[in-house]
């Protein structure tokens, strides 16, 4: 059975917005970041219309910019806000390019984004498509082609989040990425104890703007709160040595050259 690698960093990169006023510059920045991550031996995690903002798809950027796809070094995020044709096109390109790691999430929507209908993915007993139905569709239409991951939010009500996780695993998920942690989390510890066989990745928040996590964690974090992302990353390595690390909001100018020594 294929598994996603836990022994390398997975570095999140956000694609340019489709209405960018400096598109050429944004595309160049994306390409530079992507190649730098690949050349470092890490894995690129490309978001899918993050925060409901219409952005370019990772697959179309890889094709348009002729970016290299190294084995086990590209993860495409895939959410439910697509047309059926776009969904199949993304999956077909991934299969053709040899991209096997997908993070399947329900995602954030907006009035500018279409959303899959249950009939699009062969679901007849639900009102809307979630990551569960999307997982089932991918596994049914592309058996064995992908390694599918899902998100885990330890800040949601515990019983509800664990129930959702069981449905995701039953639908074919084979790795898990948490919401950002800034300290040890008892709910994540319970997840590790419940499913030690499932590769788990801790999301490390690499922005100094810790207050931006207020909505995710469910309580207000003052803007004046001091936060050292590099020290927090070192702590997460120490607390969860059995887990992989997924880095979001990484500063490529100020932080990138510092992270290699932490893993070592």
C-alpha positions in Angstrom: 0.0 0.0 0.0 1.3 3.4 -0.9 1.9 5.9 1.9 2.8 9.5 2.0 6.3 10.4 3.3 6.6 11.6 6.9 10.3 12.1 6.8 10.3 15.4 4.8 8.7 18.8 5.3 5.5 19.4 3.4 5.5 23.1 2.5 2.2 24.9 1.6 2.2 27.3 -1.3 -0.8 29.4 -2.3 -1.4 29.8 -6.0 -2.0 33.3 -7.5 -5.5 34.7 -7.5 -7.2 34.7 -10.9 -7.9 38.4 -10.6 -4.4 39.4 -9.6 -3.2 42.8 -10.9 0.4 41.6 -11.1 -0.1 38.1 -12.4 3.2 37.7 -14.2 5.0 38.6 -11.0 2.8 36.3 -8.9 3.4 33.4 -11.3 7.1 33.9 -11.2 7.0 33.9 -7.4 5.0 30.7 -7.3 7.4 29.0 -9.7 10.4 30.1 -7.7 8.9 28.8 -4.5 7.8 25.6 -6.0 11.2 24.8 -7.5 13.0 25.7 -4.3 10.9 23.3 -2.3 11.4 20.5 -4.8 15.1 21.1 -5.0 15.3 21.0 -1.2 13.9 17.5 -1.2 10.7 18.6 0.5 7.1 18.2 -0.7 5.0 21.1 -2.1 1.4 21.4 -0.8 -0.7 23.5 -3.3 -4.0 24.9 -1.9 -7.3 24.8 -3.7 -9.1 28.2 -3.7 -8.1 28.8 -0.1 -10.5 30.9 2.0 -13.0 30.7 -0.9 -10.9 33.0 -3.1 -10.8 32.1 -6.8 -7.3 31.1 -7.6 -5.4 29.1 -10.2 -5.4 25.4 -9.8 -2.2 23.7 -8.9 -2.5 21.3 -11.9 -2.9 24.1 -14.4 0.1 26.0 -13.0 2.3 22.9 -13.2 1.3 22.4 -16.8 1.5 26.1 -17.8 4.8 26.8 -16.0 6.3 23.4 -17.0 7.1 22.7 -13.4 8.8 19.4 -12.5 6.8 16.7 -10.7 9.2 14.6 -8.6 7.8 11.4 -7.0 6.4 11.9 -3.5 7.1 15.7 -3.6 3.8 17.2 -4.8 0.5 17.2 -2.8 -2.6 18.8 -4.5 -5.4 20.0 -2.3 -8.8 19.2 -3.7 -12.1 20.5 -2.4 -15.8 20.2 -3.3 -16.1 23.6 -5.0 -15.7 22.5 -8.6 -17.8 21.5 -11.6 -17.8 17.8 -12.4 -15.7 18.5 -15.6 -13.1 20.5 -13.7 -12.9 17.8 -11.0 -12.3 15.1 -13.5 -9.8 17.2 -15.4 -7.8 17.9 -12.2 -7.7 14.2 -11.4 -6.8 13.2 -14.9 -3.9 15.6 -15.0 -2.7 14.4 -11.6 -2.7 10.8 -12.8 -0.9 11.7 -16.1 1.7 13.8 -14.3 2.3 11.1 -11.6 0.9 13.2 -8.8 -0.4 10.7 -6.3 -0.8 12.7 -3.0 -4.1 14.5 -2.6 -5.5 16.3 0.4 -9.3 15.9 0.1 -11.3 18.5 2.0 -14.8 20.0 1.9 -13.3 23.4 1.5 -14.4 27.1 1.7 -16.9 28.3 -0.8 -18.1 31.7 -2.2 -20.6 33.0 -4.7 -17.9 32.8 -7.4 -17.3 29.1 -7.0 -19.4 26.3 -8.3 -20.0 23.3 -6.0 -20.3 19.6 -6.8 -23.8 18.1 -6.7 -24.3 14.7 -5.1 -25.3 13.3 -8.4 -21.9 14.4 -9.8 -20.1 12.0 -7.5 -22.7 9.2 -7.4 -24.0 10.0 -4.0 -27.7 9.6 -3.5 -28.2 9.8 0.3 -26.8 13.2 1.1 -27.9 16.8 0.6 -24.4 18.1 -0.2 -21.0 16.8 -1.1 -18.4 16.7 1.6 -14.9 15.3 1.7 -16.4 11.9 2.5 -18.3 11.7 -0.8 -15.4 13.1 -2.7 -13.1 10.4 -1.3 -15.6 7.7 -2.2 -15.8 9.1 -5.8 -12.0 9.3 -6.3 -11.4 5.8 -4.9 -14.2 4.4 -7.1 -13.2 6.1 -10.4 -9.4 6.0 -9.9 -8.8 2.8 -7.9 -5.3 2.7 -6.5 -4.1 5.8 -8.3 -3.9 8.2 -5.4 -2.8 8.4 -1.7 -5.7 10.4 -0.1 -5.4 12.5 2.9 -7.9 14.4 5.0 -8.0 17.2 7.6 -8.5 16.9 11.4 -9.7 19.9 13.4 -8.9 19.4 17.2 -10.7 22.7 17.9 -14.1 21.3 16.9 -16.3 19.4 19.4 -14.4 16.2 20.0 -17.1 13.6 19.5 -18.3 15.2 16.3 -14.7 15.5 14.8 -13.9 11.9 15.7 -17.1 10.6 14.1 -16.3 12.5 10.9 -12.8 11.1 10.9 -14.2 7.5 11.1 -16.3 8.2 8.0 -13.3 9.7 6.2 -11.1 6.7 7.0 -13.9 4.3 5.9 -14.2 6.3 2.6 -10.5 5.6 1.9 -8.4 8.3 3.6 -4.9 7.0 4.4 -3.2 10.0 6.0 -4.3 13.0 8.2 -3.2 16.6 8.5 -4.2 18.6 11.6 -5.2 22.2 11.9 -2.3 24.3 13.1 -0.9 23.4 16.5 1.1 25.8 18.7 1.5 23.5 21.7 0.7 19.9 22.7 -3.0 19.1 22.0 -4.8 16.4 24.0 -7.3 15.8 21.2 -4.5 15.1 18.7 -2.9 12.9 21.3 -6.1 10.9 21.4 -6.2 10.6 17.7 -2.7 9.2 17.7 -3.7 6.7 20.3 -6.8 5.7 18.4 -5.2 5.4 15.0 -1.4 4.8 15.4 -1.4 3.1 12.0 -2.4 6.2 10.1 0.4 8.7 9.1 -0.4 11.9 10.9 1.0 15.3 10.0 1.0 18.3 12.4 0.4 21.6 10.8 2.9 24.2 12.0 1.9 27.8 11.8 4.9 29.7 10.5 3.5 33.3 10.5 4.4 35.5 13.4 0.8 36.8 13.2 -0.7 34.3 15.6 -3.9 36.3 16.0 -4.9 35.1 12.5 -5.6 31.7 14.1 -8.3 33.1 16.3 -11.1 31.8 14.2 -9.6 28.3 13.8 -8.9 27.7 17.5 -12.2 29.2 18.6 -10.9 31.9 20.9 -9.5 35.4 20.5 -5.7 35.7 20.3 -4.7 39.3 20.8 -2.7 40.9 17.9 0.0 41.8 20.4 0.7 38.2 21.3 4.4 37.4 20.6 5.1 34.2 18.7 8.3 32.7 17.4 7.4 30.2 14.7 10.9 28.6 14.5 10.8 27.9 18.2 7.3 26.5 17.9 8.4 24.2 15.0 11.3 22.9 17.1 8.8 22.2 20.0 6.4 20.3 17.7 9.3 18.2 16.4 10.1 17.3 20.1 6.5 16.7 21.1 5.5 14.7 18.0 8.6 12.9 16.7 6.4 10.2 15.2 4.5 12.7 13.0 5.3 14.5 9.8 5.3 18.3 9.6 3.2 20.4 7.3 4.3 24.1 7.2 1.8 26.8 6.4 2.6 30.5 5.9 6.3 29.8 5.7 8.4 32.9 5.0 10.7 32.0 2.1 13.0 35.0 2.7 13.4 34.9 6.4 12.6 31.3 7.5 13.3 28.9 4.7 17.0 28.5 5.3 16.4 27.9 9.1 14.1 24.9 8.9 16.6 22.4 7.5 18.6 22.4 10.7 15.5 21.7 12.8 14.8 18.4 11.0 18.4 17.3 11.4 
